[in-house]
Amino acid sequence: MNKEEIVSKVKEAFVKVLEHDNFELKDETTANDVDGWESITHMMLITEVEKTFNIKFKLMDLMNMNNVGDLIKTIESEL
C-alpha cells in the first residue's frame, strides 16, 4: 500500500469519527488544525485507524506522534 492510499484511508477514518470533511490532511496537520479533534475524539481516531489497517499501535509510537505525518509513518512501519 502506497502513501496516497494510506492517507486516503486515514482521511476516511477521520471523516467517520469527526462526522465532517472540512479539513485537509497534510504531514504537518495537528489536532489544532481540525475542528472536533480533541482528546476524546483523538482516542476514537486512533481506534478507527487501528481497525481500518488491522494494526495495533505501541504506546511509545502513540507518545511520539505529533502530527499526521508521524501517524502515516507509523502506519507504514506497521504494514
FENFEN-V929123 format. One record per helix or strand of 2 or more residues. SS is the DSSP state (@ for helix, = for strand). FROM is the first residue (numbers start at 0). TO is the last residue. Records with the same first field share a line. If there is no record, write none. Layout:
SS->FROM-TO + FROM-TO
This chain:
@->2-17 + 30-32 + 38-52 + 58-62 + 67-77
